[in-house]
Amino acid sequence: MAQRKLDVVLDSVKRLQRMGATSNLVNLLQKQHPADLAQLFSELSDKDRQAAFSVLVERNSRLAMEGLSELGPEKGALLLAGRSADDIVKLTQELASDDAAAIIDYLPEELSSAVLEQIQRRPAGGEVGELLEYPEQTAGRIMNPKVFALSEDMTAGEAITAVQTARDVEVVFYLYIFDSRRHLVGVASLRRLLLVPSTTPLKRIMTTDIISVRADTDQEEVARLVASYNLLAIPVVDEENKLVGVITVDDVIDVIKDEATEDVYRLAGVSGDDRVFTSPSESLRKRLPWLQVNLITAFLAASVVAIFEGTIAQWATLAVFMPVVAGMGGNAAMQTLTVIVRGIALGELTFENTRKALLKEAVVGVANGFGCGIVAALIVWVWKGNLWLGTILGAAMVINMFVAATAGTLIPLGLRALKVDPALASSVFITTLTDVFGFLSFLGLATLVLKYGGGIQ
């Protein structure tokens, strides 16, 4: 929804809520697309969001739940948390199994257990429970188990009839084909199905080169495959290559968005579920620990400066330019880190091509150091009239940007080898390194000049 239209509808919703015009409010909400409903819900206060959702549930539970699903599982669970387990079971039946499982997983533990217990008592109710048994952020957790598949012995005509009469399955993008033992053996497009004679067996028109994933495959790998091969859906198989579900492109887009958001947040030391309107206390709880870690590492850089107190006392102007060296090193490091973390996430960077990436980033770092260092040296020379000071600053920037480039490459790769998320912890270590080496190189070179350069100032 365009922002201007959203603002108009949002104002109308708030006004109708204040007036108590429930019927008009429901009529307005029912005219919205589920994605637009999610936007409206997210803009409302907690109290107004709950009220709007409740009145819509009474009149149009399917639309209300579709909007809740678009809102995301965490916020969706908050809207349901005040309801009974029986109500939640009825409402989640309006959603696909994967969407229902995602929301139930975010409910309070006691309520979630009660909901699952009731769901599993119902016919075909075990699907949600089975999805929740898969580890988080895997293909099994986000797949839809209601997948459309046909036997390889069926004819094209029989397959068309089956498609026309299919009910309660995920959108049919491809025909998945299995053999007598229910193994996934091929895939065929609907276009291909319509272009052959109706008596043609599916085994003659199917493609056996199938791109599939195991149920325990990481969701990021699923997203990479869908993006690389331009797929609209990808089948999920078990260890025996039997078809257990399908993941469609809309779910993959959600994965890409969530993973990208998580990586960006983690590079800044922020929790992946921290949002603009997260409560101040919750944001404080999620951000303060990382700030405290940064505070500890900042004292390490301060200890390096303390070593050169005598140098700074003799040449006080050095204090003016210390932040320049550290700041430029930090900026260069974040550039390298962003490229490397993205390369790791997309599978472009492996241990085999690490040396090539390291060499490239080192060359770029040194070149950036010379490019920025020469300009900085000229500025200092013109500003302070001191060629020695400008030369020291320029040389320190070359050293620190080289350190920034190599650290920005090696640290995330090392963390990945240790099974630690590179996006989460890299920035802390790299900021410390660039500060330490920036101050060490700048003040160390200045100390050498003072000692062997005749005390030039």
C-alpha positions in Angstrom: 0.0 0.0 0.0 1.3 3.5 -0.9 2.3 5.4 2.2 -0.2 8.2 1.5 -3.1 5.7 1.2 -1.9 3.9 4.3 -1.9 7.1 6.3 -5.5 7.9 5.2 -6.7 4.4 6.1 -4.8 4.4 9.4 -6.4 7.7 10.4 -9.8 6.3 9.5 -9.3 3.2 11.6 -8.2 5.2 14.6 -11.2 7.6 14.2 -13.7 4.7 13.9 -12.2 3.0 16.9 -12.6 6.2 19.0 -16.2 6.6 17.8 -17.0 2.9 18.5 -18.2 2.5 15.0 -17.5 -1.3 14.9 -19.5 -2.1 11.7 -17.8 0.7 9.7 -14.4 -0.4 11.1 -15.0 -4.0 10.0 -16.2 -2.9 6.5 -13.0 -0.8 6.1 -10.7 -3.6 7.3 -12.4 -6.2 5.0 -11.5 -4.0 2.0 -7.8 -4.3 2.7 -5.4 -6.9 1.2 -3.8 -9.1 3.9 -0.4 -7.4 3.4 -2.0 -4.0 3.8 -3.7 -5.2 6.9 -0.4 -6.2 8.3 1.0 -2.7 7.7 -2.0 -1.2 9.4 -1.7 -3.5 12.4 2.0 -2.7 12.7 1.3 1.1 12.8 -1.4 0.8 15.5 -0.6 0.9 19.2 -0.7 -2.5 21.0 -4.2 -1.8 22.4 -5.7 -0.6 19.1 -4.0 -3.4 17.2 -5.6 -6.0 19.5 -9.0 -4.3 19.3 -8.9 -4.1 15.4 -7.8 -7.7 15.1 -10.5 -8.9 17.5 -13.4 -7.2 15.7 -12.1 -8.5 12.3 -11.8 -12.1 13.7 -15.4 -12.1 14.7 -16.6 -11.1 11.1 -13.9 -12.5 8.8 -11.5 -14.9 10.6 -9.7 -16.0 7.5 -8.8 -12.4 6.4 -7.8 -11.6 10.0 -5.5 -14.6 10.2 -4.0 -13.9 6.7 -3.2 -10.4 7.9 -1.8 -11.7 11.1 0.4 -14.1 9.1 1.7 -11.3 7.0 2.5 -9.4 10.2 5.1 -12.0 11.1 5.1 -14.9 13.5 6.4 -13.0 16.5 3.9 -10.1 16.4 1.2 -12.6 15.3 1.8 -14.7 18.3 1.4 -11.6 20.5 -2.0 -11.0 19.1 -3.1 -14.6 19.9 -1.4 -15.0 23.2 -4.4 -13.6 25.2 -6.8 -16.2 23.7 -7.6 -19.7 24.8 -5.9 -22.7 23.3 -9.2 -23.8 21.7 -9.6 -20.4 20.0 -6.1 -20.5 18.7 -6.5 -24.0 17.3 -9.6 -22.9 15.4 -8.0 -19.7 14.0 -4.7 -21.4 12.9 -6.8 -23.8 10.8 -7.3 -20.8 8.5 -3.6 -20.8 7.7 -1.2 -23.1 5.8 0.6 -25.6 8.1 4.0 -23.8 7.8 2.5 -20.4 8.7 0.6 -21.9 11.6 3.6 -23.7 12.9 5.7 -20.5 12.8 3.1 -18.6 14.8 2.6 -21.4 17.4 6.3 -21.6 17.9 6.3 -18.0 19.2 3.5 -18.5 21.7 4.3 -18.8 25.4 5.6 -22.3 26.1 2.6 -23.4 28.2 0.1 -22.1 25.7 2.0 -23.5 22.7 2.0 -27.0 24.3 -1.7 -26.8 24.9 -2.4 -25.7 21.3 -0.2 -28.5 19.9 -1.9 -31.1 22.1 -5.3 -30.1 20.8 -4.2 -29.9 17.2 -2.7 -33.4 17.2 -6.0 -34.8 18.4 -7.7 -33.6 15.2 -7.7 -35.5 11.9 -4.6 -34.6 9.9 -3.6 -32.3 12.7 -0.2 -33.8 13.1 1.3 -31.7 10.3 2.0 -28.6 12.4 3.5 -30.7 15.2 5.7 -32.5 12.7 7.0 -29.2 11.2 7.9 -28.0 14.7 10.0 -31.1 15.3 12.5 -29.9 12.6 15.3 -27.6 13.8 14.7 -23.9 13.5 15.8 -22.2 10.2 15.8 -25.4 8.2 13.9 -26.4 5.1 11.6 -28.7 7.2 10.5 -25.9 9.4 9.4 -23.6 6.5 8.0 -26.2 4.0 4.4 -26.9 3.3 3.7 -30.6 3.7 0.6 -30.5 1.4 2.5 -30.9 -1.8 1.0 -31.9 -5.2 2.7 -35.0 -6.6 1.7 -37.7 -9.1 2.8 -41.2 -10.1 5.1 -41.6 -13.1 2.7 -44.1 -14.6 -0.1 -41.5 -15.0 -0.8 -40.0 -18.4 -0.8 -36.4 -19.2 -4.6 -36.4 -19.5 -5.0 -38.0 -16.1 -2.5 -35.5 -14.6 -4.5 -32.6 -16.0 -7.7 -34.0 -14.4 -5.9 -34.4 -11.1 -4.7 -30.8 -11.2 -8.2 -29.6 -11.9 -9.7 -31.5 -9.0 -6.9 -30.9 -6.5 -8.0 -29.2 -3.3 -6.2 -27.9 -0.2 -2.7 -28.0 -1.6 0.0 -25.5 -2.1 -0.1 -23.5 -5.3 0.9 -25.9 -8.2 3.9 -24.4 -9.9 5.4 -27.7 -11.0 4.3 -31.4 -11.1 6.4 -33.5 -8.9 6.5 -37.1 -10.0 7.2 -40.2 -7.9 7.8 -43.9 -8.6 6.2 -47.0 -7.1 8.2 -46.6 -3.9 7.2 -42.9 -3.5 10.7 -41.7 -4.3 10.9 -38.3 -6.1 12.1 -39.2 -9.6 11.1 -36.2 -11.8 9.5 -32.9 -12.3 7.5 -31.4 -15.2 6.1 -28.0 -15.9 2.4 -27.3 -16.5 3.3 -25.9 -19.9 5.0 -29.1 -20.9 1.9 -31.1 -19.7 -0.4 -29.1 -21.9 1.7 -29.4 -25.0 1.8 -33.2 -25.3 -0.9 -35.7 -26.3 -3.2 -36.7 -23.4 -2.0 -40.4 -23.6 1.7 -39.5 -23.0 3.0 -41.1 -19.7 4.5 -38.6 -17.3 7.7 -40.5 -17.2 8.3 -39.6 -20.8 7.9 -35.8 -20.3 9.5 -35.4 -16.9 12.9 -34.0 -16.2 15.0 -36.2 -14.0 17.6 -33.6 -13.2 15.8 -32.4 -10.0 16.9 -29.6 -7.8 15.7 -30.5 -4.3 16.8 -30.1 -0.7 16.8 -32.3 2.4 14.5 -31.4 5.3 17.5 -30.5 7.4 19.0 -28.1 4.9 19.6 -24.7 6.2 17.1 -22.1 5.0 19.8 -19.9 3.7 21.0 -22.7 1.4 17.4 -23.1 0.2 17.2 -19.4 -0.6 20.5 -19.6 -2.5 19.3 -22.5 -4.7 15.9 -20.8 -5.5 17.7 -17.6 -6.4 20.4 -19.3 -8.4 18.1 -21.5 -10.5 15.2 -19.0 -10.7 12.8 -21.5 -9.2 9.2 -20.8 -8.2 9.2 -23.7 -5.8 11.7 -26.3 -4.5 10.8 -29.8 -3.3 11.9 -31.1 0.1 12.8 -34.8 0.5 13.8 -37.0 3.4 16.9 -39.2 3.7 15.2 -41.8 1.5 14.5 -39.2 -1.2 10.8 -39.4 -0.6 8.8 -36.1 -1.1 7.8 -34.6 2.2 7.0 -31.0 1.3 7.5 -28.0 -0.9 8.9 -24.5 -0.3 7.5 -21.8 -2.5 9.1 -18.6 -3.6 7.1 -16.4 -1.2 8.5 -18.3 1.7 12.0 -17.9 0.3 11.5 -14.1 0.0 10.7 -14.0 3.7 13.8 -16.0 4.5 16.0 -13.7 2.4 14.5 -10.6 4.1 14.9 -12.1 7.5 18.4 -13.3 7.0 19.5 -10.0 5.4 17.9 -8.0 8.3 19.6 -10.3 10.8 23.0 -9.9 9.2 22.8 -6.1 9.0 21.7 -5.9 12.6 24.4 -8.2 13.8 27.1 -6.3 12.0 26.0 -3.4 14.2 25.8 -5.5 17.3 22.0 -5.4 17.5 19.7 -8.3 18.0 17.9 -9.5 14.9 14.5 -9.1 16.4 15.0 -5.5 17.6 12.6 -3.2 15.7 11.7 0.5 15.5 8.8 0.2 17.9 10.3 -2.4 20.2 9.8 -1.3 23.8 12.7 0.8 25.3 13.3 -1.8 28.0 13.5 -4.7 25.5 15.8 -2.7 23.2 18.0 -1.8 26.2 18.2 -5.5 27.2 19.3 -6.5 23.7 21.8 -3.7 23.0 23.5 -3.0 26.3 25.5 -6.3 26.5 27.2 -5.6 23.2 27.9 -2.0 24.2 29.5 -3.3 27.4 31.7 -5.7 25.3 32.7 -2.7 23.1 33.4 -0.7 26.3 35.9 -3.4 27.5 37.7 -3.5 24.2 37.8 0.3 24.1 39.9 0.3 27.2 42.3 -2.0 25.4 42.8 0.8 22.8 43.1 3.3 25.6 45.8 1.3 27.2 47.8 1.6 24.0 47.5 5.3 24.1 48.6 5.3 27.7 51.9 3.7 26.7 52.7 6.8 24.7 51.7 9.5 27.2 55.2 10.9 27.2 55.1 11.2 23.4 51.8 13.1 23.5 53.1 15.3 26.3 56.0 16.3 24.1 54.0 16.7 20.9 50.4 17.7 21.9 49.3 18.1 18.3 49.3 14.3 17.9 46.1 14.2 20.0 44.3 16.2 17.3 44.9 13.5 14.6 44.6 10.3 16.6 40.8 9.9 15.8 41.5 10.3 12.1 43.7 7.2 12.0 41.4 5.0 14.1 38.3 6.3 12.3 39.5 5.7 8.8 40.8 2.2 9.8 37.4 1.4 11.2 35.5 2.6 8.1 37.8 0.6 5.8 37.4 -2.5 8.0 33.6 -2.3 7.8 33.8 -2.1 4.0 35.8 -5.2 3.9 33.8 -7.0 6.5 30.5 -6.3 4.7 31.8 -7.7 1.5 33.3 -10.8 3.2 30.3 -11.6 5.3 28.0 -11.2 2.3 30.3 -13.5 0.3 30.1 -16.1 3.1 26.3 -15.8 3.3 25.9 -16.3 -0.5 28.4 -19.2 -0.6 30.8 -17.2 -2.9 33.7 -17.4 -0.4 35.1 -20.8 0.6 38.3 -21.9 2.3 39.7 -22.8 -1.2 39.5 -19.2 -2.5 40.3 -17.5 0.8 43.9 -16.7 -0.3 42.7 -15.0 -3.4 40.2 -12.9 -1.5 42.8 -12.0 1.2 45.3 -10.9 -1.4 42.7 -8.8 -3.2 41.5 -7.1 0.0 45.1 -6.5 1.2 46.0 -4.8 -2.1 42.8 -2.7 -1.9 43.6 -1.8 1.7 47.2 -0.7 0.9 46.0 1.3 -2.1 43.2 3.0 0.0 45.9 3.7 2.6 48.1 5.5 0.1 45.2 7.3 -1.5 43.8 8.6 1.8 47.2 8.9 3.5 48.7 11.3 0.8 45.6 13.5 1.0 45.7 13.5 4.8 49.5 14.3 4.8 48.9 17.3 2.5 46.1 18.6 4.6 48.2 18.4 7.8 51.2 20.0 6.0 49.1 22.9 4.8 47.1 23.2 8.1 49.9 22.8 10.6 52.9 23.6 8.4 54.7 20.4 9.6 55.8 17.9 6.9 56.9 15.3 9.5 53.5 15.2 11.2 51.7 14.8 7.8 54.1 12.0 6.8 53.5 10.2 10.1 49.8 10.4 9.7 49.9 9.2 6.1 52.2 6.3 6.9 50.0 5.3 9.9 46.9 5.3 7.7 48.6 2.9 5.2 49.5 0.5 8.0 46.1 0.7 9.6 44.1 0.2 6.4 46.3 -2.8 5.6 45.4 -4.2 9.0 41.8 -3.4 8.5 41.6 -5.2 5.2 43.4 -8.4 6.4 41.5 -8.5 9.7 38.2 -7.8 7.9 38.9 -10.9 5.8 40.5 -13.3 8.2 38.3 -12.7 11.3 34.9 -13.6 9.8 36.5 -16.7 8.1 38.0 -17.7 11.4 34.8 -17.3 13.3 33.0 -19.3 10.7 35.5 -22.1 11.2 34.8 -22.0 14.9 31.0 -22.3 14.2 30.4 -18.7 15.3 28.2 -16.4 13.2 30.7 -14.0 11.5 28.1 -11.2 11.3 27.6 -11.3 15.1 31.1 -11.1 16.5 33.4 -9.8 13.7 32.7 -6.1 14.2 33.8 -6.1 17.9 37.2 -7.7 17.2 37.8 -5.6 14.1 37.0 -2.3 15.8 39.4 -3.2 18.5 42.2 -4.1 16.1 41.9 -1.0 14.0 41.9 1.2 17.1 44.9 -0.6 18.6 47.0 -0.7 15.5 45.9 2.8 14.5 47.1 4.3 17.7 50.1 2.0 17.9 51.3 2.9 14.4 50.6 6.7 14.6 52.1 7.2 18.1 54.8 4.7 17.6 56.1 6.4 14.4 55.8 9.8 16.2 57.9 8.4 19.0 60.6 7.3 16.6 60.6 10.7 14.9 61.0 12.4 18.3 63.8 10.1 19.3 65.8 10.0 16.1 64.6 13.1 14.3 66.0 15.6 16.7 62.7 16.3 18.4 61.1 17.9 15.4 57.7 19.4 16.1 
